[in-house]
Amino acid sequence: MRTDIDELRALIRYHERKYYIENLPEISDADFDALMKELAALEAATGTPIPPDSPTQRVGGGAVLGTRLQHRSPMLSLNNSYDENELRKFAERINRLLEGAPVEYVTELKIDGLGVSLIYENGIFTQGLTRGDGEYGEDVTDNLRTIRSIPLRLVETEIAAPPVLEVRGEVFLPKDCLGEINVQREAEGELPFANPRNAAAGSLRLLDASITASRPLDIFVYTLNYAEGTEFTTHTASLENMKAWGLKCNPYTDPHKSIEAVQAYYDRWVEERHKLLYETDGVVVKVNDFSQQHELGTTSKYPRWAVAYKFNAQQAITTIEKIEVQVGRTGALTPVAILKPVTLAGATITNATLHNAQEIETKDIRIGDRIVLERAGAVIPKVAEVLTANRTGDEVRFEFPERCPACDTPVQRTEKEVAVRCVNVACVAQLKRRIAHFASRNALQIAGLGPATIDQLVDKALVGDVADLYALEVEPLSKLERMGVPSAGNLVHQIEKSKDVPAEKLLFGLGIFHVGETVAALLIEQFLSLDALCEATQAEIESVSGIGPQIAESVFNFFRHNQPLLDKLRAAGLRCFTAEAASHRTETSVAADGFFNGKTFVVTGSLAGMTRAEASNEIKRRGGKVTSSVTSKTDYLIAGEGAGSKYTKAVELDIPILTEADFFEKIEI
């Protein structure tokens, strides 16, 4: 073990910067994790206070939120421009106000995320605020610390960082990560995020910083707002220095001598923006010279020296034919607009989520309305606008139900959330969703137990909870519609086979709030069995690395209140409750010391010999890691038929690509 703790911290900061800022990693994940463990052990051994800029201090337990603080200077919005004519009018105003002086412009991509202010004192990150209302922002320092691309200590360069530095940037979520987070949210009974921007904003405001840390948030710093004792003459010069200090700036920032060159930059990104790994909704155009910016000044809302040249979103016009309300497995009621089919961004859209009652009221959405449906990038289609001028008088206001549409129980509204919920735990709609989740591929993997079969099992009172699945027999099953004896026998076999799933899959399948696949795996890795986890205190659960107080409370309360269900599952013969079962599973697992061990894989396209989920499990059993998006951190891409953008990205990054045959050879199939 090293004895120079400062040297080790500096080494880790260097490797954080190489990976998260420069996208040029020099060591493997395993080696980086080993350095972090070494530092944690060394800090524990010294017994001295750990400085807040230590790499081990990124993630705490609970985040302190809700404090509103005033910005040093207002975080102004940008005035918008939507076409070339408006851009030229912006340039003409600049020319008139500067009396014809030569002007250099700077263009940069407008990242669709959440604006934040970062403050460094003597090179140490001390405070971070959201934009808020522009005058006051919310203190989200604890959660910002979890974002690896935000350095906790600035790099020392020839031009020293000022004693006090304030920079502003945009926190965002890469596009490829939204789907994975939404799958987890739905599995935990929460509403999916409508787009990456909402996901970034929601993640930054979580009370549990460990959940924020589990989401791959990133940042681009776009302006130097205050630098005590340091002056720069241009925006581009300040960007270069911010990059030298270790701050992450967007690489696609260009200076231009003419407004025609600015338009060309915009035209380029209209065509190429969909290739980016993050959402961008336009181009920001700025006057480069700081003295000219000062001369131009600001209005009460906008700087006169900058404009946001917005991209046009992909849109289509259609009609809301009706609104249905779906009941999730946690009782949340979600209104869904059933639409006259329309093609948008290459897909036929027949419905769009309306999120909640508040959304319908705010936008005054009615049945029969003509609407503008918008799909910016690859996000979920949304109702962007109601065409009220097209109303005929036949449109019908939607009355949000006061009783659950599935069980007729009065719904419940609380001040803490916008969701309206059915609180009847016996609600058949919730039960059907819970069973579907329990049987899903990432949980108990019960093939053949689809929605139609689940509907019949619940409606005919053959199951009252997930444990009742294990009491099903061939004869009553064979009498269900479209079942028959062979299918019934196969379903019983699949249910029986599910008794051998690993403990983390059952834990995920139980549908505990805030327990997705990652959290389930962390808990089982620590406690080894469900029996041990059942007996753990809330404090013991919270002590697991990556588990915060909100998750710990949810898990503890679930086991405290659901012992009868767990007893039924144990009695049914599920073999993952005991430590002996976990030990047996370890002995029979594939040795994690070969080709896959310690490497990161992405699986894309359609595999003929197995599903992507099965391929992922094979990789994990052999000590590998599977992620959903291709980055420079990816070791191999496994490409099946129909591999698309991930294949293209792997080629761009020169990442080795395995065919299905190559993969099967590696796992000896």
C-alpha positions as CSV (number, residue, x, y, z in Angstrom):
1,M,0.0,0.0,0.0
2,R,1.3,3.5,-0.9
3,T,2.1,5.8,2.0
4,D,1.8,9.1,0.1
5,I,-2.0,9.7,0.2
6,D,-1.7,13.0,-1.7
7,E,0.1,11.3,-4.5
8,L,-2.6,8.6,-4.7
9,R,-5.4,11.2,-4.8
10,A,-3.6,13.1,-7.5
11,L,-3.2,9.9,-9.5
12,I,-6.9,9.1,-9.2
13,R,-7.8,12.6,-10.2
14,Y,-5.6,12.3,-13.3
15,H,-7.3,9.1,-14.4
16,E,-10.8,10.6,-13.7
17,R,-9.9,13.5,-16.0
18,K,-8.5,11.2,-18.7
19,Y,-11.7,9.1,-18.8
20,Y,-14.6,11.5,-17.9
21,I,-13.3,14.7,-19.3
22,E,-10.9,13.8,-22.2
23,N,-12.5,10.5,-23.1
24,L,-8.9,8.9,-23.3
25,P,-8.8,6.3,-20.5
26,E,-5.3,4.9,-19.8
27,I,-6.2,2.1,-17.3
28,S,-9.0,-0.5,-17.0
29,D,-12.1,-0.2,-14.8
30,A,-10.6,-2.9,-12.6
31,D,-7.4,-1.0,-12.1
32,F,-9.2,2.3,-11.4
33,D,-11.4,0.5,-8.8
34,A,-8.3,-0.9,-7.2
35,L,-6.8,2.6,-6.8
36,M,-10.1,3.8,-5.2
37,K,-10.1,0.9,-2.8
38,E,-6.5,1.6,-1.9
39,L,-7.2,5.2,-1.2
40,A,-10.3,4.4,0.9
41,A,-8.2,2.0,3.0
42,L,-5.4,4.5,3.4
43,E,-7.8,7.2,4.4
44,A,-9.4,4.9,7.0
45,A,-6.0,3.9,8.4
46,T,-4.8,7.5,8.9
47,G,-7.7,8.4,11.1
48,T,-7.4,12.1,10.0
49,P,-10.3,14.1,8.5
50,I,-10.8,13.4,4.8
51,P,-10.7,16.6,2.6
52,P,-13.9,17.2,0.6
53,D,-12.0,17.1,-2.7
54,S,-10.8,13.6,-2.2
55,P,-12.1,11.2,-4.9
56,T,-13.7,9.0,-2.2
57,Q,-16.0,11.9,-1.2
58,R,-18.1,12.1,-4.3
59,V,-21.0,10.1,-2.9
60,G,-22.5,10.7,0.5
61,G,-25.8,9.3,1.8
62,G,-28.6,11.8,1.8
63,A,-28.4,15.0,-0.2
64,V,-29.3,18.4,1.4
65,L,-31.7,20.0,-1.0
66,G,-34.3,22.8,-0.9
67,T,-32.0,25.7,0.1
68,R,-32.4,28.6,-2.3
69,L,-29.4,30.8,-2.7
70,Q,-28.9,33.9,-4.8
71,H,-26.6,33.8,-7.8
72,R,-23.6,36.1,-7.9
73,S,-25.2,37.5,-11.1
74,P,-28.4,36.5,-12.8
75,M,-28.5,33.3,-14.9
76,L,-30.3,34.9,-17.8
77,S,-32.2,33.1,-20.5
78,L,-31.3,33.4,-24.2
79,N,-33.5,35.1,-26.8
80,N,-34.6,32.6,-29.5
81,S,-34.1,32.7,-33.2
82,Y,-35.9,30.2,-35.5
83,D,-34.8,30.9,-39.0
84,E,-32.0,32.5,-41.0
85,N,-33.9,35.8,-41.3
86,E,-34.1,36.2,-37.5
87,L,-30.4,35.3,-37.3
88,R,-29.5,38.1,-39.7
89,K,-31.7,40.5,-37.7
90,F,-29.7,39.6,-34.6
91,A,-26.4,40.3,-36.5
92,E,-27.8,43.7,-37.8
93,R,-28.6,44.7,-34.2
94,I,-25.1,43.9,-33.1
95,N,-23.6,45.8,-36.0
96,R,-25.8,48.8,-35.3
97,L,-25.1,48.9,-31.5
98,L,-21.3,48.5,-32.1
99,E,-21.4,51.1,-34.8
100,G,-20.0,48.9,-37.5
101,A,-17.0,47.6,-35.6
102,P,-15.7,44.1,-36.8
103,V,-17.4,41.3,-34.9
104,E,-16.2,37.7,-34.4
105,Y,-18.9,35.2,-33.4
106,V,-18.6,31.9,-31.5
107,T,-21.0,29.0,-32.1
108,E,-21.6,26.1,-29.8
109,L,-24.2,23.4,-29.5
110,K,-27.1,24.2,-27.2
111,I,-27.3,21.2,-24.9
112,D,-30.8,20.2,-23.8
113,G,-30.2,19.7,-20.1
114,L,-30.3,21.5,-16.8
115,G,-28.4,24.7,-16.3
116,V,-26.1,24.9,-13.2
117,S,-23.6,27.2,-11.6
118,L,-20.4,25.7,-10.1
119,I,-18.2,27.6,-7.6
120,Y,-14.6,26.8,-6.9
121,E,-12.6,28.4,-4.0
122,N,-8.9,28.0,-4.1
123,G,-9.3,25.3,-6.7
124,I,-11.8,23.2,-4.7
125,F,-15.4,22.6,-5.7
126,T,-17.5,24.1,-2.9
127,Q,-21.0,24.8,-4.2
128,G,-23.4,24.1,-7.1
129,L,-26.7,25.7,-7.8
130,T,-29.5,25.0,-10.3
131,R,-30.5,27.9,-12.5
132,G,-33.8,28.2,-10.7
133,D,-35.6,31.4,-11.6
134,G,-32.4,33.1,-12.7
135,E,-32.0,35.1,-9.5
136,Y,-32.1,32.3,-7.0
137,G,-31.1,28.7,-7.6
138,E,-31.4,25.5,-5.5
139,D,-28.3,24.2,-3.7
140,V,-27.6,20.7,-5.3
141,T,-23.9,20.6,-4.3
142,D,-24.1,17.0,-2.9
143,N,-25.6,15.6,-6.0
144,L,-23.3,17.5,-8.4
145,R,-20.3,16.0,-6.6
146,T,-21.4,12.6,-7.8
147,I,-20.9,13.6,-11.5
148,R,-17.5,12.3,-12.4
149,S,-16.9,14.9,-15.2
150,I,-17.1,17.7,-12.6
151,P,-13.6,17.9,-11.0
152,L,-13.6,18.3,-7.2
153,R,-10.2,19.9,-7.5
154,L,-9.0,22.0,-10.5
155,V,-5.8,21.1,-12.3
156,E,-2.8,23.4,-11.6
157,T,-1.6,25.0,-14.8
158,E,0.7,27.9,-15.8
159,I,-2.3,30.2,-15.4
160,A,-3.4,29.4,-11.9
161,A,-7.1,29.0,-11.2
162,P,-8.4,32.2,-9.5
163,P,-9.1,32.2,-5.7
164,V,-12.8,32.3,-6.5
165,L,-14.1,30.9,-9.8
166,E,-17.7,30.6,-11.0
167,V,-18.5,28.7,-14.2
168,R,-21.8,27.7,-15.7
169,G,-22.8,24.6,-17.5
170,E,-25.4,22.2,-18.6
171,V,-26.0,18.9,-16.9
172,F,-27.4,16.2,-19.2
173,L,-28.1,12.5,-19.6
174,P,-26.8,10.7,-22.7
175,K,-29.6,9.7,-25.0
176,D,-28.8,5.9,-24.9
177,C,-29.2,5.9,-21.1
178,L,-32.8,7.1,-20.9
179,G,-34.4,3.7,-21.9
180,E,-32.5,1.8,-19.2
181,I,-33.4,4.3,-16.5
182,N,-37.1,4.2,-17.5
183,V,-37.2,0.4,-17.5
184,Q,-35.9,0.6,-13.9
185,R,-38.3,3.3,-12.9
186,E,-41.3,1.4,-14.3
187,A,-40.0,-1.8,-12.5
188,E,-39.9,0.3,-9.3
189,G,-43.5,1.6,-9.8
190,E,-42.4,5.1,-10.9
191,L,-43.5,7.0,-14.0
192,P,-40.9,7.0,-16.8
193,F,-39.1,10.2,-17.7
194,A,-40.4,11.8,-20.9
195,N,-37.0,12.8,-22.2
196,P,-33.3,12.9,-21.2
197,R,-33.6,16.5,-20.0
198,N,-36.4,15.6,-17.5
199,A,-34.2,12.6,-16.4
200,A,-31.2,14.9,-15.7
201,A,-33.3,17.4,-13.8
202,G,-35.1,14.7,-11.8
203,S,-31.8,13.0,-11.0
204,L,-30.2,16.2,-9.7
205,R,-33.0,16.8,-7.3
206,L,-33.1,13.4,-5.7
207,L,-32.7,13.3,-1.9
208,D,-30.6,10.2,-2.1
209,A,-27.2,11.1,-3.7
210,S,-26.3,7.5,-4.2
211,I,-29.2,7.2,-6.7
212,T,-27.9,10.3,-8.5
213,A,-24.5,8.7,-8.6
214,S,-25.9,5.5,-10.2
215,R,-27.2,7.6,-13.2
216,P,-24.6,8.5,-15.9
217,L,-25.1,12.3,-15.7
218,D,-22.6,14.4,-17.6
219,I,-21.8,18.1,-18.0
220,F,-20.5,20.6,-20.5
221,V,-19.3,23.9,-19.0
222,Y,-20.1,26.7,-21.4
223,T,-19.1,30.0,-19.7
224,L,-16.8,31.6,-17.2
225,N,-19.0,33.9,-15.1
226,Y,-16.6,35.1,-12.5
227,A,-12.8,34.8,-12.0
228,E,-11.4,36.7,-9.1
229,G,-8.2,38.6,-10.2
230,T,-8.1,37.0,-13.6
231,E,-9.2,38.5,-16.9
232,F,-9.6,37.2,-20.4
233,T,-10.3,39.1,-23.6
234,T,-12.4,36.6,-25.4
235,H,-14.9,33.8,-24.8
236,T,-12.7,31.3,-26.7
237,A,-9.7,32.2,-24.5
238,S,-11.7,31.6,-21.3
239,L,-12.9,28.2,-22.7
240,E,-9.3,27.1,-23.4
241,N,-8.3,28.0,-19.8
242,M,-11.3,26.3,-18.3
243,K,-10.4,23.1,-20.2
244,A,-6.8,23.4,-19.0
245,W,-8.1,23.6,-15.4
246,G,-9.9,20.3,-16.0
247,L,-13.4,21.5,-16.7
248,K,-15.3,19.7,-19.5
249,C,-16.3,21.9,-22.4
250,N,-18.1,20.9,-25.6
251,P,-15.6,20.1,-28.4
252,Y,-17.9,21.5,-31.1
253,T,-17.2,25.2,-30.4
254,D,-16.0,27.3,-33.4
255,P,-15.2,31.0,-34.0
256,H,-16.6,32.7,-37.2
257,K,-15.8,35.9,-39.0
258,S,-19.2,36.2,-40.7
259,I,-22.9,35.4,-40.1
260,E,-22.8,33.3,-43.3
261,A,-20.3,31.0,-41.5
262,V,-22.6,30.9,-38.5
263,Q,-25.4,29.7,-40.7
264,A,-23.2,27.1,-42.3
265,Y,-22.4,25.7,-38.8
266,Y,-26.1,25.6,-38.0
267,D,-26.9,23.8,-41.3
268,R,-24.3,21.2,-40.5
269,W,-25.7,20.4,-37.2
270,V,-29.3,20.3,-38.5
271,E,-28.1,17.2,-40.4
272,E,-25.7,15.7,-38.0
273,R,-27.2,16.3,-34.5
274,H,-28.8,12.9,-34.5
275,K,-25.3,11.3,-34.5
276,L,-24.5,12.9,-31.1
277,L,-24.8,10.9,-27.9
278,Y,-26.7,13.7,-26.2
279,E,-29.7,15.9,-27.0
280,T,-29.2,19.3,-28.5
281,D,-32.0,21.6,-29.4
282,G,-30.1,24.4,-31.3
283,V,-27.0,26.4,-31.7
284,V,-25.9,29.2,-29.3
285,V,-24.4,32.2,-31.1
286,K,-22.2,34.6,-29.1
287,V,-20.1,37.7,-29.6
288,N,-16.6,36.4,-28.9
289,D,-15.0,39.7,-27.6
290,F,-15.7,40.3,-23.9
291,S,-15.3,44.1,-24.2
292,Q,-18.0,44.0,-26.9
293,Q,-20.2,41.9,-24.8
294,H,-19.9,44.4,-22.0
295,E,-20.7,47.3,-24.4
296,L,-23.8,45.5,-25.7
297,G,-25.0,44.7,-22.2
298,T,-28.2,42.8,-21.3
299,T,-31.9,43.4,-21.0
300,S,-33.7,42.3,-17.8
301,K,-34.1,38.8,-19.4
302,Y,-31.5,38.3,-22.1
303,P,-27.9,39.2,-23.0
304,R,-27.9,41.3,-26.2
305,W,-24.7,39.6,-27.3
306,A,-26.1,36.1,-27.7
307,V,-29.0,34.2,-29.2
308,A,-30.2,30.6,-29.3
309,Y,-30.8,29.5,-32.9
310,K,-33.2,26.7,-32.3
311,F,-33.7,23.5,-34.4
312,N,-37.1,22.6,-35.5
313,A,-38.5,19.6,-33.7
314,Q,-40.0,16.7,-35.6
315,Q,-43.7,17.2,-35.5
316,A,-47.0,15.9,-36.9
317,I,-50.6,16.9,-36.5
318,T,-53.2,14.3,-35.4
319,T,-56.4,13.9,-33.4
320,I,-57.0,12.6,-29.9
321,E,-59.7,10.0,-30.3
322,K,-60.1,9.1,-26.6
323,I,-58.2,9.2,-23.3
324,E,-57.7,6.0,-21.4
325,V,-56.3,5.6,-17.8
326,Q,-53.9,2.9,-17.0
327,V,-53.2,1.6,-13.5
328,G,-49.6,0.7,-12.8
329,R,-48.5,-2.0,-10.3
330,T,-48.0,0.6,-7.6
331,G,-51.4,2.1,-8.2
332,A,-50.3,5.2,-10.2
333,L,-53.0,6.3,-12.7
334,T,-51.5,7.4,-16.0
335,P,-53.7,9.0,-18.7
336,V,-52.9,7.9,-22.2
337,A,-54.1,9.7,-25.4
338,I,-55.3,7.3,-28.0
339,L,-54.5,9.0,-31.3
340,K,-55.5,8.7,-34.9
341,P,-52.4,6.9,-36.3
342,V,-49.8,9.2,-37.6
343,T,-46.2,8.7,-38.9
344,L,-43.5,10.6,-37.0
345,A,-39.7,10.2,-37.2
346,G,-40.2,7.0,-39.2
347,A,-42.6,5.3,-36.7
348,T,-46.3,5.0,-36.6
349,I,-47.6,6.6,-33.4
350,T,-51.0,5.5,-32.0
351,N,-50.8,6.9,-28.5
352,A,-48.9,9.3,-26.3
353,T,-48.7,9.5,-22.5
354,L,-50.3,12.5,-20.9
355,H,-48.3,11.9,-17.8
356,N,-50.8,13.0,-15.1
357,A,-54.0,15.0,-14.4
358,Q,-52.0,18.2,-13.9
359,E,-50.6,17.9,-17.5
360,I,-54.1,17.6,-18.9
361,E,-55.3,20.6,-16.9
362,T,-52.3,22.8,-17.7
363,K,-52.5,22.2,-21.5
364,D,-56.4,22.0,-21.5
365,I,-56.3,18.8,-23.5
366,R,-59.7,17.6,-24.6
367,I,-61.0,14.5,-26.4
368,G,-61.4,15.3,-30.1
369,D,-58.7,18.0,-30.1
370,R,-56.3,18.4,-33.0
371,I,-52.8,18.4,-31.5
372,V,-49.2,18.9,-32.6
373,L,-47.3,15.8,-31.7
374,E,-43.6,16.3,-31.2
375,R,-40.7,14.0,-31.1
376,A,-37.4,15.7,-30.5
377,G,-34.6,13.3,-31.2
378,A,-35.5,9.8,-30.0
379,V,-37.6,10.7,-27.0
380,I,-41.2,9.7,-26.2
381,P,-43.7,11.5,-28.4
382,K,-45.5,14.3,-26.5
383,V,-48.4,16.7,-27.0
384,A,-46.5,19.9,-27.8
385,E,-49.5,22.0,-28.6
386,V,-53.3,21.9,-28.6
387,L,-54.7,23.6,-31.8
388,T,-57.5,25.4,-30.0
389,A,-58.2,27.5,-33.1
390,N,-59.3,24.3,-34.8
391,R,-61.9,23.4,-32.2
392,T,-65.5,22.8,-33.4
393,G,-67.3,22.8,-30.1
394,D,-67.6,19.0,-30.2
395,E,-64.5,18.4,-28.1
396,V,-65.0,16.9,-24.7
397,R,-63.2,17.9,-21.5
398,F,-61.6,14.9,-19.8
399,E,-62.7,14.3,-16.2
400,F,-59.9,12.5,-14.3
401,P,-61.5,9.6,-12.5
402,E,-62.2,9.9,-8.8
403,R,-62.3,6.1,-8.5
404,C,-59.9,3.5,-9.8
405,P,-61.1,2.4,-13.3
406,A,-60.0,-1.2,-12.4
407,C,-61.4,-1.8,-8.9
408,D,-63.7,1.3,-8.2
409,T,-61.8,2.3,-5.1
410,P,-61.6,6.0,-4.4
411,V,-58.2,7.4,-5.7
412,Q,-55.8,9.3,-3.5
413,R,-54.0,12.6,-4.2
414,T,-51.2,13.9,-2.0
415,E,-49.3,17.2,-2.0
416,K,-46.0,15.3,-2.3
417,E,-46.5,14.0,-5.8
418,V,-48.5,14.8,-8.9
419,A,-49.5,11.2,-9.4
420,V,-53.0,10.1,-8.5
421,R,-53.0,6.6,-7.0
422,C,-55.3,3.7,-6.3
423,V,-54.4,2.6,-2.7
424,N,-56.3,-0.7,-2.8
425,V,-53.6,-3.3,-2.5
426,A,-56.1,-5.9,-3.8
427,C,-56.7,-3.9,-7.1
428,V,-56.8,-6.4,-9.9
429,A,-55.0,-4.1,-12.3
430,Q,-52.1,-3.6,-9.9
431,L,-52.0,-7.4,-9.3
432,K,-51.8,-8.1,-13.0
433,R,-48.9,-5.6,-13.4
434,R,-47.1,-7.1,-10.4
435,I,-47.4,-10.6,-11.8
436,A,-46.2,-9.4,-15.3
437,H,-43.1,-7.8,-13.6
438,F,-42.5,-10.8,-11.5
439,A,-42.5,-13.1,-14.6
440,S,-40.5,-10.7,-16.8
441,R,-37.3,-11.7,-18.5
442,N,-35.1,-9.7,-16.1
443,A,-36.8,-11.1,-13.0
444,L,-38.1,-14.7,-12.7
445,Q,-38.0,-15.4,-16.5
446,I,-41.3,-17.3,-16.7
447,A,-41.6,-17.8,-20.5
448,G,-45.2,-18.1,-21.8
449,L,-46.8,-16.1,-19.0
450,G,-48.0,-13.2,-21.1
451,P,-50.6,-10.5,-20.5
452,A,-53.5,-12.5,-21.9
453,T,-52.8,-15.5,-19.6
454,I,-52.2,-13.2,-16.6
455,D,-55.6,-11.6,-17.2
456,Q,-57.3,-14.9,-17.2
457,L,-55.5,-16.2,-14.1
458,V,-56.5,-13.1,-12.1
459,D,-60.0,-12.8,-13.5
460,K,-60.7,-16.5,-12.7
461,A,-59.2,-16.1,-9.2
462,L,-56.6,-18.7,-9.9
463,V,-53.9,-16.5,-8.4
464,G,-54.2,-13.8,-5.8
465,D,-50.5,-13.0,-5.5
466,V,-47.2,-13.9,-7.2
467,A,-46.7,-16.9,-4.9
468,D,-49.9,-18.5,-6.1
469,L,-48.2,-19.1,-9.5
470,Y,-46.3,-22.0,-7.9
471,A,-49.6,-23.8,-7.0
472,L,-50.9,-23.8,-10.6
473,E,-51.5,-27.3,-12.2
474,V,-51.8,-28.4,-15.7
475,E,-55.6,-29.3,-15.7
476,P,-57.0,-25.9,-14.7
477,L,-54.5,-24.1,-16.8
478,S,-55.4,-26.2,-19.9
479,K,-59.0,-24.9,-19.7
480,L,-57.9,-21.3,-20.3
481,E,-58.5,-19.8,-23.7
482,R,-55.8,-20.6,-26.2
483,M,-53.9,-22.8,-23.8
484,G,-54.4,-26.5,-24.1
485,V,-52.6,-29.3,-22.3
486,P,-49.2,-29.0,-24.1
487,S,-49.0,-25.2,-23.5
488,A,-50.2,-25.6,-19.9
489,G,-47.6,-28.3,-19.3
490,N,-44.9,-26.0,-20.7
491,L,-46.0,-23.1,-18.5
492,V,-46.0,-25.3,-15.3
493,H,-42.5,-26.4,-16.3
494,Q,-41.3,-22.8,-16.8
495,I,-42.8,-21.8,-13.4
496,E,-41.0,-24.8,-11.8
497,K,-37.7,-23.8,-13.5
498,S,-38.0,-20.3,-12.1
499,K,-37.5,-21.7,-8.6
500,D,-33.8,-21.8,-9.4
501,V,-33.3,-18.1,-10.3
502,P,-30.5,-16.2,-8.5
503,A,-31.5,-14.3,-5.4
504,E,-31.0,-10.9,-7.1
505,K,-33.6,-11.8,-9.8
506,L,-36.2,-12.6,-7.2
507,L,-35.4,-9.5,-5.2
508,F,-35.9,-7.4,-8.4
509,G,-39.1,-9.4,-9.2
510,L,-40.7,-8.5,-5.9
511,G,-41.1,-5.0,-7.2
512,I,-39.8,-3.1,-4.2
513,F,-39.8,0.7,-4.6
514,H,-36.3,2.0,-5.7
515,V,-35.0,-1.6,-6.2
516,G,-34.0,-2.1,-9.8
517,E,-31.6,-4.7,-11.1
518,T,-28.4,-2.8,-10.1
519,V,-29.6,-2.2,-6.5
520,A,-30.8,-5.8,-6.2
521,A,-27.4,-7.1,-7.3
522,L,-25.6,-4.8,-4.8
523,L,-27.7,-6.0,-1.9
524,I,-27.3,-9.7,-2.7
525,E,-23.6,-9.3,-3.3
526,Q,-23.4,-8.0,0.3
527,F,-26.0,-10.2,2.1
528,L,-25.6,-13.3,-0.1
529,S,-29.2,-14.5,0.5
530,L,-32.8,-13.2,0.9
531,D,-33.0,-14.7,4.4
532,A,-30.0,-12.6,5.5
533,L,-31.4,-9.5,3.8
534,C,-34.8,-10.0,5.5
535,E,-33.1,-10.0,8.9
536,A,-30.9,-6.9,8.3
537,T,-31.6,-3.7,10.0
538,Q,-32.2,-0.5,8.1
539,A,-28.8,0.8,9.1
540,E,-27.1,-2.4,7.9
541,I,-28.8,-2.1,4.5
542,E,-27.8,1.6,4.2
543,S,-24.2,0.7,5.0
544,V,-23.9,-1.1,1.7
545,S,-21.9,0.9,-0.8
546,G,-24.2,2.5,-3.3
547,I,-27.3,2.3,-1.1
548,G,-28.7,5.5,0.3
549,P,-31.2,6.1,3.1
550,Q,-34.3,6.2,0.8
551,I,-33.5,2.8,-0.7
552,A,-32.6,1.3,2.6
553,E,-35.9,2.5,4.2
554,S,-37.9,1.1,1.2
555,V,-36.3,-2.3,1.4
556,F,-36.5,-2.5,5.2
557,N,-40.2,-1.6,5.2
558,F,-41.0,-4.1,2.4
559,F,-39.6,-7.0,4.3
560,R,-41.2,-5.9,7.5
561,H,-44.7,-5.7,6.0
562,N,-44.6,-8.6,3.5
563,Q,-43.5,-11.6,5.5
564,P,-46.6,-13.6,4.6
565,L,-45.8,-13.3,0.9
566,L,-42.1,-14.2,1.5
567,D,-43.2,-17.2,3.6
568,K,-45.4,-18.4,0.8
569,L,-42.6,-18.1,-1.8
570,R,-40.2,-19.9,0.6
571,A,-42.8,-22.7,1.1
572,A,-43.3,-23.0,-2.6
573,G,-39.7,-24.1,-3.0
574,L,-37.8,-21.1,-4.3
575,R,-34.2,-22.0,-3.6
576,C,-32.6,-18.6,-3.4
577,F,-33.5,-17.7,0.2
578,T,-30.7,-19.4,2.0
579,A,-27.0,-18.9,2.2
580,E,-26.5,-22.6,1.2
581,A,-28.3,-21.9,-2.1
582,A,-26.1,-18.9,-2.7
583,S,-23.0,-21.0,-1.9
584,H,-24.2,-23.7,-4.3
585,R,-24.8,-21.1,-7.0
586,T,-21.3,-19.8,-6.6
587,E,-19.8,-23.3,-6.9
588,T,-21.7,-24.0,-10.1
589,S,-21.1,-20.7,-11.8
590,V,-18.7,-20.3,-14.6
591,A,-15.1,-19.4,-13.6
592,A,-14.6,-15.6,-13.9
593,D,-11.0,-15.7,-15.0
594,G,-11.1,-16.0,-18.8
595,F,-11.8,-13.8,-21.8
596,F,-14.8,-12.0,-20.3
597,N,-13.5,-11.3,-16.8
598,G,-13.2,-7.6,-16.1
599,K,-14.2,-6.5,-19.6
600,T,-17.2,-4.3,-20.6
601,F,-19.5,-5.4,-23.4
602,V,-22.5,-4.0,-25.3
603,V,-24.9,-6.4,-27.1
604,T,-26.8,-5.1,-30.0
605,G,-29.0,-6.5,-32.9
606,S,-30.8,-9.8,-33.0
607,L,-29.0,-13.0,-32.1
608,A,-30.3,-16.2,-33.6
609,G,-29.2,-18.5,-30.9
610,M,-30.4,-16.6,-27.8
611,T,-31.9,-13.4,-26.6
612,R,-29.8,-10.3,-25.8
613,A,-30.8,-10.8,-22.1
614,E,-29.5,-14.4,-22.2
615,A,-26.3,-13.3,-23.9
616,S,-25.9,-10.6,-21.2
617,N,-26.3,-13.2,-18.5
618,E,-23.7,-15.4,-20.1
619,I,-21.2,-12.5,-20.0
620,K,-22.0,-11.6,-16.4
621,R,-21.6,-15.3,-15.3
622,R,-18.1,-15.2,-16.7
623,G,-17.1,-12.0,-14.9
624,G,-17.9,-9.5,-17.6
625,K,-20.0,-6.3,-17.4
626,V,-22.8,-5.4,-19.8
627,T,-23.7,-1.8,-20.5
628,S,-26.4,-0.3,-22.8
629,S,-24.3,2.3,-24.7
630,V,-21.1,2.2,-26.7
631,T,-18.4,4.5,-25.3
632,S,-14.6,4.6,-25.3
633,K,-14.8,2.5,-22.2
634,T,-16.4,-0.4,-24.1
635,D,-14.1,-3.4,-24.7
636,Y,-16.2,-5.3,-27.2
637,L,-19.4,-4.9,-29.1
638,I,-21.4,-8.1,-29.8
639,A,-23.3,-7.5,-33.0
640,G,-26.2,-9.6,-34.2
641,E,-28.5,-9.0,-37.2
642,G,-29.8,-5.5,-37.6
643,A,-27.1,-3.8,-35.5
644,G,-27.5,-0.1,-36.0
645,S,-26.2,3.1,-34.4
646,K,-24.2,1.2,-31.8
647,Y,-22.3,-0.7,-34.5
648,T,-21.5,2.6,-36.2
649,K,-20.3,4.1,-33.0
650,A,-18.1,1.1,-32.3
651,V,-16.5,1.5,-35.7
652,E,-15.9,5.2,-35.1
653,L,-14.2,4.5,-31.7
654,D,-12.3,1.5,-33.2
655,I,-13.8,-0.9,-30.6
656,P,-13.4,-4.6,-31.5
657,I,-16.7,-6.2,-32.8
658,L,-17.6,-9.8,-32.2
659,T,-20.1,-11.6,-34.5
660,E,-22.6,-14.0,-33.0
661,A,-20.4,-16.9,-34.1
662,D,-17.4,-15.3,-32.4
663,F,-19.4,-14.8,-29.2
664,F,-20.7,-18.4,-29.2
665,E,-17.1,-19.6,-29.7
666,K,-16.0,-17.6,-26.7
667,I,-18.7,-19.1,-24.5
668,E,-18.1,-22.6,-26.0
669,I,-21.6,-23.1,-27.4
